[in-house]
Amino acid sequence: MSKTVVITGAGGVLCSAFAVHMAKLGHKVAVLDLNLEAAEKVAADIVANGGVAKAYKTNVLDKDCLNEVHNAIVNDLGPCDILINGAGGNNPKCTTLHETYQEGDDVAEDFLTFFNLDKAGFQFVFDLNIMGTLLPTQVFAKDMIGKEGCCILNISSMNAFRPLTKIPAYSAAKSAVSNFTQWLAVHFAETGIRVNAMAPGFFVTHQNKALLFNEDGTPTARTGKILNATPMKRFGKPEELLGTLEFLTDSEKSAFVTGVVIPVDGGFSAYSGV
């Protein structure tokens, strides 16, 4: 049965793949992104292939904006049945130069260390990931109460299992997303709304490409460390998230599944390094 699927951050590499896949399953897809041009491209590709989709410029940190977008979606596609909270990310202002403390970090001024991380940047990253999950859920979950087959899927990260070096704000925020997923699952359990999350391992996206590859395309030292800690010895492909996406959003296949965070990580979370 066709449902209305709302996806935030749907102009990005991973969530655009989610949008395309949900449309292929016969659902109507609302493609939400702050970058309207990126969202429109995703929606146009879906429509060109026979699907139903529409793009909406959305700031997930602005509840008034979310309410306006919600009203438009209800008029265009119908009330939300499935919400995928995919908006999130890191910011260079919250990426330290060193993985561990180095002598002089506490007095450095010409490069980023733990001691001079930008407060506003840290707050932005934290808000983008956790408030960017909270606010859309407040707005769209109202459509789901009292209906069958509705669910919310949050996007967590490997950072929630083991915090990565250099990106403390993102690691803390994704840990909060996993915890909030469990809280929401309990809160909404008796309404029939299931709430789960997937935790992607390492996938190459627009946001992390500079950390993973040098300007000449060669892998950075960080990439070497990541792949050495990933038993499958490679990055994931966006399409390798789709099976988990389909399972967690299928109201029959996962009818008794709520409050879980599923890693899709090539074994990263299972590997101790020994």
C-alpha positions as CSV (number, residue, x, y, z in Angstrom):
1,M,0.0,0.0,0.0
2,S,1.3,3.4,-1.0
3,K,2.3,5.6,1.9
4,T,3.6,9.2,2.3
5,V,7.3,9.2,3.2
6,V,8.9,12.3,4.5
7,I,12.8,12.4,4.3
8,T,14.9,15.2,5.7
9,G,18.4,15.7,4.3
10,A,17.1,14.0,1.1
11,G,19.4,16.0,-1.2
12,G,22.5,14.2,0.2
13,V,24.2,11.1,-1.1
14,L,22.7,8.6,1.3
15,C,19.2,10.0,1.8
16,S,18.7,10.7,-1.9
17,A,19.2,6.9,-2.3
18,F,16.6,6.4,0.4
19,A,14.2,8.6,-1.5
20,V,14.7,6.9,-4.8
21,H,14.2,3.4,-3.2
22,M,11.1,4.3,-1.3
23,A,9.6,5.7,-4.5
24,K,10.4,2.4,-6.3
25,L,8.5,0.6,-3.5
26,G,5.4,2.7,-4.6
27,H,5.4,5.3,-1.9
28,K,4.9,9.0,-2.3
29,V,8.1,10.8,-1.3
30,A,8.5,14.3,0.2
31,V,12.1,15.3,-0.5
32,L,13.2,17.8,2.2
33,D,16.5,19.6,2.1
34,L,17.9,23.1,2.9
35,N,19.4,22.9,-0.5
36,L,16.3,23.2,-2.7
37,E,18.2,22.6,-5.9
38,A,19.6,19.3,-4.7
39,A,16.1,18.3,-3.4
40,E,14.5,19.2,-6.8
41,K,17.0,17.1,-8.7
42,V,16.2,14.0,-6.6
43,A,12.4,14.6,-6.9
44,A,12.8,15.1,-10.7
45,D,14.7,11.9,-11.1
46,I,12.0,10.0,-9.2
47,V,9.2,11.5,-11.3
48,A,11.1,10.8,-14.5
49,N,11.2,7.2,-13.5
50,G,7.5,7.0,-12.9
51,G,7.4,7.7,-9.2
52,V,5.7,10.3,-7.1
53,A,7.8,12.9,-5.3
54,K,8.0,16.6,-4.6
55,A,10.8,18.7,-3.2
56,Y,10.6,21.2,-0.3
57,K,13.1,23.7,0.9
58,T,13.4,22.9,4.6
59,N,15.3,24.1,7.6
60,V,15.1,21.4,10.2
61,L,16.1,23.8,12.9
62,D,13.2,26.1,12.2
63,K,9.9,24.8,13.6
64,D,7.8,27.5,11.8
65,C,9.4,26.4,8.5
66,L,8.7,22.7,9.3
67,N,5.1,23.5,10.0
68,E,4.7,25.3,6.7
69,V,6.3,22.4,4.9
70,H,4.1,19.9,6.8
71,N,1.0,21.7,5.6
72,A,2.2,21.8,2.1
73,I,3.0,18.0,2.1
74,V,-0.4,17.2,3.5
75,N,-2.0,19.1,0.7
76,D,0.3,17.7,-2.0
77,L,0.9,14.1,-0.9
78,G,-1.2,13.4,2.2
79,P,-0.4,13.0,5.9
80,C,3.0,11.6,6.8
81,D,3.1,7.8,7.4
82,I,6.9,7.3,7.5
83,L,9.4,9.9,8.7
84,I,13.1,9.5,8.0
85,N,15.2,11.9,9.9
86,G,18.3,12.1,7.7
87,A,19.4,15.7,8.1
88,G,22.7,16.0,10.0
89,G,26.4,16.3,9.6
90,N,29.6,17.8,10.9
91,N,31.3,21.2,10.5
92,P,35.0,22.0,9.9
93,K,34.8,24.4,12.8
94,C,34.4,21.4,15.1
95,T,37.2,19.2,13.6
96,T,40.4,19.2,15.6
97,L,43.8,19.0,13.8
98,H,45.2,16.3,16.1
99,E,43.6,13.0,17.1
100,T,45.0,13.2,20.6
101,Y,46.4,16.0,22.7
102,Q,49.8,17.3,21.5
103,E,52.0,19.6,23.5
104,G,51.0,23.2,22.8
105,D,47.4,22.5,21.9
106,D,46.2,24.4,24.9
107,V,47.8,27.6,23.7
108,A,47.4,27.2,20.0
109,E,45.7,29.9,18.0
110,D,46.5,29.1,14.4
111,F,44.8,25.7,14.2
112,L,41.9,23.9,15.8
113,T,42.4,22.0,19.0
114,F,40.0,20.8,21.7
115,F,40.7,24.0,23.6
116,N,39.7,26.5,20.9
117,L,36.8,24.7,19.3
118,D,34.3,27.2,18.2
119,K,31.4,27.2,20.7
120,A,28.9,28.3,18.0
121,G,30.1,25.7,15.6
122,F,29.9,23.0,18.3
123,Q,26.3,24.1,19.1
124,F,25.4,24.1,15.4
125,V,26.6,20.5,14.8
126,F,24.9,19.3,18.0
127,D,21.7,21.1,17.1
128,L,21.7,20.0,13.5
129,N,21.8,16.3,14.4
130,I,19.7,16.1,17.6
131,M,17.4,19.1,17.3
132,G,17.2,18.3,13.6
133,T,15.7,15.0,14.7
134,L,13.5,16.3,17.5
135,L,11.8,19.1,15.6
136,P,10.7,17.2,12.5
137,T,9.5,14.4,14.8
138,Q,7.4,16.9,16.8
139,V,5.8,18.1,13.6
140,F,5.2,15.0,11.6
141,A,4.5,12.4,14.3
142,K,1.2,14.0,14.9
143,D,0.0,12.6,11.5
144,M,0.8,9.1,12.6
145,I,-1.1,8.9,15.9
146,G,-4.0,6.4,15.6
147,K,-2.9,5.1,12.2
148,E,-1.6,1.7,11.4
149,G,1.8,1.0,9.8
150,C,3.5,4.2,10.7
151,C,7.1,4.5,11.8
152,I,10.1,6.9,12.3
153,L,13.6,6.0,11.2
154,N,16.5,8.1,12.6
155,I,20.0,8.1,11.2
156,S,22.6,7.5,13.8
157,S,26.3,6.7,13.2
158,M,29.2,4.5,14.1
159,N,30.2,7.6,16.3
160,A,27.4,6.6,18.6
161,F,29.0,3.2,19.3
162,R,32.6,4.5,19.5
163,P,33.4,8.2,19.3
164,L,35.8,9.0,16.5
165,T,38.8,11.2,17.0
166,K,38.8,14.8,15.7
167,I,35.0,15.3,15.6
168,P,33.7,15.5,19.2
169,A,30.5,17.5,18.5
170,Y,29.3,15.0,15.8
171,S,30.2,12.0,18.0
172,A,28.3,13.4,20.9
173,A,25.3,14.4,18.8
174,K,24.9,11.0,17.1
175,S,25.1,9.3,20.5
176,A,22.2,11.5,21.5
177,V,20.3,10.5,18.4
178,S,20.6,6.8,19.3
179,N,19.5,7.5,22.9
180,F,16.6,9.6,21.7
181,T,15.5,6.9,19.3
182,Q,15.1,4.5,22.3
183,W,13.3,7.2,24.2
184,L,10.9,7.9,21.4
185,A,10.3,4.1,20.8
186,V,9.1,3.8,24.4
187,H,7.1,7.0,24.3
188,F,5.2,6.1,21.2
189,A,4.9,2.3,21.6
190,E,1.3,2.3,22.7
191,T,0.3,4.6,19.7
192,G,1.6,2.0,17.2
193,I,4.4,4.2,16.0
194,R,7.6,2.3,15.7
195,V,10.9,4.2,16.1
196,N,14.2,2.8,15.1
197,A,17.6,3.9,13.7
198,M,20.3,2.7,11.5
199,A,23.9,3.5,12.1
200,P,25.9,3.6,8.9
201,G,29.6,2.8,9.0
202,F,31.9,4.6,6.6
203,F,30.4,5.8,3.4
204,V,31.9,8.5,1.2
205,T,29.6,11.6,1.2
206,H,30.0,15.3,0.2
207,Q,30.6,16.1,3.9
208,N,33.4,13.7,4.7
209,K,35.2,13.5,1.4
210,A,37.8,16.0,2.4
211,L,38.7,14.0,5.5
212,L,39.0,10.8,3.5
213,F,40.8,11.8,0.3
214,N,43.5,14.3,-0.6
215,E,42.9,16.9,-3.3
216,D,44.7,14.6,-5.8
217,G,42.3,11.8,-5.0
218,T,44.7,9.7,-3.0
219,P,43.4,8.3,0.4
220,T,44.3,10.2,3.5
221,A,46.0,8.5,6.5
222,R,42.5,8.6,8.2
223,T,41.1,6.5,5.4
224,G,43.9,3.9,6.0
225,K,43.0,3.7,9.7
226,I,39.3,3.4,8.9
227,L,39.7,0.6,6.4
228,N,42.2,-1.2,8.7
229,A,39.5,-1.1,11.4
230,T,36.7,-2.3,9.0
231,P,36.9,-6.1,8.5
232,M,35.5,-5.9,5.0
233,K,38.3,-3.5,4.1
234,R,36.2,-1.1,2.1
235,F,33.8,1.8,2.3
236,G,30.1,1.1,2.1
237,K,27.9,1.8,-0.9
238,P,24.6,3.8,-0.5
239,E,22.6,0.9,-2.0
240,E,23.9,-1.3,0.8
241,L,21.8,0.6,3.3
242,L,18.6,-0.1,1.4
243,G,17.9,-3.5,2.8
244,T,17.9,-2.2,6.3
245,L,15.9,0.8,5.3
246,E,13.2,-1.4,3.7
247,F,13.1,-3.8,6.7
248,L,12.8,-1.1,9.3
249,T,10.1,0.8,7.4
250,D,8.0,-2.3,6.5
251,S,5.1,-2.4,8.9
252,E,4.7,-6.2,8.4
253,K,8.3,-7.4,8.3
254,S,9.4,-5.4,11.3
255,A,6.0,-5.0,13.1
256,F,7.5,-6.0,16.5
257,V,10.8,-4.1,16.1
258,T,11.1,-0.8,17.9
259,G,13.9,1.0,19.8
260,V,16.8,-0.7,17.9
261,V,19.8,0.9,16.3
262,I,21.2,-1.4,13.5
263,P,24.8,-1.0,12.4
264,V,25.5,-1.2,8.7
265,D,29.2,-1.0,8.9
266,G,31.2,-3.8,7.3
267,G,32.0,-5.2,10.7
268,F,33.5,-2.0,12.2
269,S,31.5,-2.1,15.4
270,A,32.4,-5.7,16.0
271,Y,36.2,-5.4,15.5
272,S,38.4,-4.8,18.6
273,G,41.6,-4.2,16.6
274,V,43.1,-7.5,17.7
